[in-house]
Amino acid sequence: MLIIYIIILIIGFCALFYAVSQLISIIFGAQYVKTPHEIIKKAIELSNIKRGENFYDIGCGSGRILKFVADNYDVNAIGVEISPLQYLKARILTIDNKNIKIIHKNINLVSLKNADVVFCYLLPPLMKKMEKKFAQELKKGSRVISHSFPLPNKKPSKTEQVINHTLYLYKY
């Protein structure tokens, strides 16, 4: 009987952890939505990333994009994730790559001054906040790729349609 109680306790704890992680994501940013591989490839191509650059994925979720970029482009890949569950998934998925760093913080508390390329898939209210942060922190020559949601007051340098999604490229 004790084993059943322990199993129920473990399942309850996991469900609570999942619910709290989802709630944190929704309150402070956007719920995790997996980006299709075709979009990842096109976004990276659009960014014109070069060897040795610093690639930031804000709201990195499980870290799939970081892993793809670090493995294929020899860059420093930095992910920022606020959800505890997604952060843990990203850490586990990328543990074997020394060029990947995952930060468990609110993006507002992370400096982007070293970023060469920033990828984001964030909802419009957060994109509005990010627009100010990008303008203040990004260095000349930095690029931002936004999946589906544009910056409200900055004209993109280029847009691309990929499987019914729009990618926006911004140059600073």
N, C-alpha and C positions, 0 to 999 in steps of 0.2 A: 504494500500500500504506500509505503514511503517513496518508492521509486516513481509511482504515479504522481504523487504530489511534487516531486522534484521535476519531473518532465513538464507538468502543468506550469510550474514556476518558471522554468526555462522558456517555454513557449510564450508565456505571458510577458516575460522580460523582453524577448525578441520582438513581439508585437508592439510593445510600448516604445522600444528603441526605434523601430521602423516608423511609427506614428509621429514621434517627436522629430525625427529626421525630416520627414515629409513636411511637417508644420514649419520647421525652421526654414526650409527651402522656400516655401510659399510666402512666408512673412517677409523674409529678407531678400528675395530675388525671384526665382522662378523654379517651378517644379522640374525635376529631371525629365528630359525628353531626349531619347537617343537620336543622335544625328546620323542620317544614312551615310554609308561609306562614300557614295558618289559625291555627296556634298562636301565631305571632308577633303577628298582629293581635289575637287575644283577650288575650294577655299584656299588650300595651301598653294595651288598653282597660281591663283589670282594674287596671292600675297607676295609672290616672287621672293620667297625666303632663300637666304643664302647660308652656306656653311658657317657655323660659329655664332650665328645670331641668337638673340633671346626671344623665344616664342612663349607668349603668355596665353593661357586659356582660362578666362574668368568664368567661373561656374563650370569647372571641368568635369563634373559628374564622375563617371567611372574611370576617367583618364585615357580612354581609347584614342582620342585625338592626340594627346601628348605622346603616347606610345608610337603612334603612326609617324608623327613628325620627327621624334628623336631617332627612331629606327631607320627612317628613310632619308633624312636630310642632314644628319649630323649637326644638330642645333642643341642649345640648352632649352629644355622645355619646362616651363613653370606653370603649374596649375593652382588655381585658387578655388576652394570649395568650402561652403559654409555648412552643408549637410553632413552630420557625423557619419551616416551610413554611406553616402557616396564617397566621402573622404577615405573611409576605410577600404572600400572597394578599389578606389584609385591607388591607394598605397599598396595593396596586395597585387593588383594588376601590373604595376610598374616597378615592383621591388627589384627586378633584375637589371634595371637600366640606370646607370650612374648619372646620366645626363637629364634625368627627370627629377624634379622637386615638386612635391605637393604641399601646399600651405592650407591649413585649416583655419580660415579667418573670413571675416566679412571683407569684401573687396575694397570697401572704403578705408580700411586700415592697412592696405597693402600698397606700397609705392610702385608705380609703373615707369619710373624714370629710366630704368635700364631696358625697357621693352623695345624691341625692333618691330615685332609683329604681335598684335593682340587679336585673339579670336573670341567672339562672344555670341551667345544665343540667349538673349535676355529679353524680357517683356518691356514694352514701351515706357512704363514709369521708371524702370531702372536704367534704360537707355538714356533717358533725359538726364539722370544724375551722372551717368558715365560720360556724357558729352562734356560736361564741365571738368570732370576729372581728367579726361584725355587732353583737353585744351591746356590744363594747368601742368600736367606731368609728362606727357610724351615729348620726346626729343624730336628735333627736325629729322625727317626721313622715316619716321615710324609709320607703320601701316596698321589699320584696324580693319578686320573683316567681321561684319555682322551678318549673322544668319537670320533671315526673315524680317527683322525689325530694324528700320533705319534710325540714325541719329536724327532728332527732330529739327535741328537748325543748321546742319552742315550738309552741304551738297556732296554726294559721293563722287569719287573720281571715276568709278566704274560700277556697273551693276551686271550681274549674270543670273540667268534663269537656269536652275537645275532641278529637274523632276518636280515641277510645280512649287519650287521654293526660290526665293530671291537672295542672292548674296550681294552685300554692299561693301565696296572697298573705299576706305577713306585714307588719304595721305596727309601727314602732318609735316 
